[in-house]
Amino acid sequence: MEKESNKKPRILCLHGYRESAEILKKLILRWPESVTGKLDFVFLDAPFPAKGKSRLEGSIK
């Protein structure tokens, strides 16, 4: 007999070029609670920052 797991599915969230985990987190957490409440998000930053400005910089609050 298998035990039922109450763990949420874990989702790895990788940001795009010249963005960051913080920016992606702000975007994803805008989704409805009915979606975000059922998932466990893991946000990572790239090991080396890209030079230049992000196209999203300053537009996310």
VEXLOMAR-703450 format. One record per atom (N, C-alpha, C, O): x, y, z. Coordinates in steps of 0.2 Angstrom, whole numbers, plus 2048, in hexadecimal, padded with zeros to 3 digits. Atoms other than C-alpha are relative to their C-alpha. Example, Ala and Ser with C-alpha at 12.3 -4.5 7.8 and 13.67 -1.06 7.14 Angstrom:
2
8047FA800 83E7EA827 804806800 809805803 7FC7FA7FF 8447FB824 7FC805803 7FF80B804 
END
This chain:
61
8047FA800 800800800 804806800 809807804 7FC7FA801 8078117FB 7FD805805 7F7806806 8027FA7FC 806820807 7FE8067FC 8028077F7 8017F9804 7FE830800 805805803 805806809 7FB7FB7FE 80A83E800 7FC807800 7F88087FB 8037FA800 80484F805 8048067FE 80380C7FF 7FB7FB803 8138587FE 7FE8037FA 7FA8007F6 8017FD806 8118657F1 8057FF7FB 80A7FD7FD 7FB801806 8198637E0 805805800 80380B801 7FB7FB800 82986C7E0 8028027F9 8037FE7F5 7FF7FE807 82C8777D1 806804800 807809804 7FA7FD801 83D87D7CC 7FF8067FB 7FD8057F6 8017FA804 83C88F7C6 8078047FE 80A806802 7FA7FE802 84A8957BB 7FF8077FC 7FB8077F7 8017F9804 84B8A87B5 8038007FA 8087FC7F8 7FD7FF807 84F8AE7A4 807805801 809807806 7FA7FC801 85E8B879E 7FF807803 7FA80A801 8007FA7FD 8628C87A8 7FA801805 7F8807806 8058007FB 8548C47B4 8037FD807 8097FB807 7FE8037FA 8558BD7C6 7FA7FC803 7F57FC801 8058047FC 84C8B17D2 7FB804803 7F5803803 8047FB7FC 8458C07DB 7FA8027FB 7F48037FD 8047FD805 83D8C77CB 7FB7FA7FE 7F57FB7FE 804806802 8368B57C6 7FB7FF805 7F57FD804 8048017FB 82F8B37D7 7FA805801 7F5803802 8057FB800 8268C37D7 7FA7FF7FA 7F48007FB 805802805 81E8BE7C6 7FC7FA801 7F67FA800 8048067FF 8198AD7CB 7FB801806 7F67FE806 8047FF7FA 8128B27DC 7FA8057FE 7F6806803 8067FC802 8058BD7D2 7FB7FB7FE 7F57FD7FD 805805802 7FD8AD7CD 7FB7FF806 7FC80180B 8058017FB 7ED8A87D6 8027FB806 8067F7804 7FE8057FA 7EF8A07E8 7FD7F97FE 8007F4801 802806801 7E58927E1 8057FB7FC 8057F57FC 7FB804804 7F488D7D6 806800805 8097FB806 7F98007FC 8038937E1 7FF7FD806 8057FA809 8008037F9 7FC88C7F1 8017F87FF 8027F5804 7FF807801 7FD87A7E9 8077FE7FE 8087F87FD 7F9802803 80F87B7E3 805803805 804808809 7FA7FE7FC 82087D7EC 8058027FB 8087FE7F7 7FC7FD805 82A8897E1 808801803 808802809 7F97FF7FE 83E8897E2 8028057FB 8038037F5 7FD7FB805 8468997DA 807800801 80A800807 7F97FF800 8588997D6 8038057FB 7FF8077F6 7FC7FB804 8648A67CF 8057FD7FD 8087F87FF 7FA803804 8718A37C2 806801804 806806808 7F97FF7FC 8838A17C9 8038077FE 807809802 7FC7FA803 8898B07BE 7FB8057FE 7F78037F9 8057FB802 87F8C07BC 8028037F9 8088037F7 7FF7FD807 87D8C77AA 800807801 7FD80A805 7FF7F97FF 8828D87A7 7FA8047FC 7F88017F7 8067FD803 8758E57A1 7FA800804 7F97FC809 8068007FD 8648E97A6 7FB7FB7FE 7FB7F97F8 806805801 8558DD7A7 7FB8047FC 7FA80A7FE 8067FD803 8468E179C 7FB801805 7F6805803 8057FF7FB 83C8DF7AB 802804806 7FD80680A 7FE7FC7FB 8468E97B7 7FC806801 7FB80A7FC 8047FA7FE 83C8F77C0 7F97FF7FE 7F5803800 808800801 82B8F17B9 7FD7FB804 7F77FA804 8038057FB 8288E37C6 800803807 805805809 8007FE7F9 8228E87D7 7FD7FB804 7FC7FC80A 
END
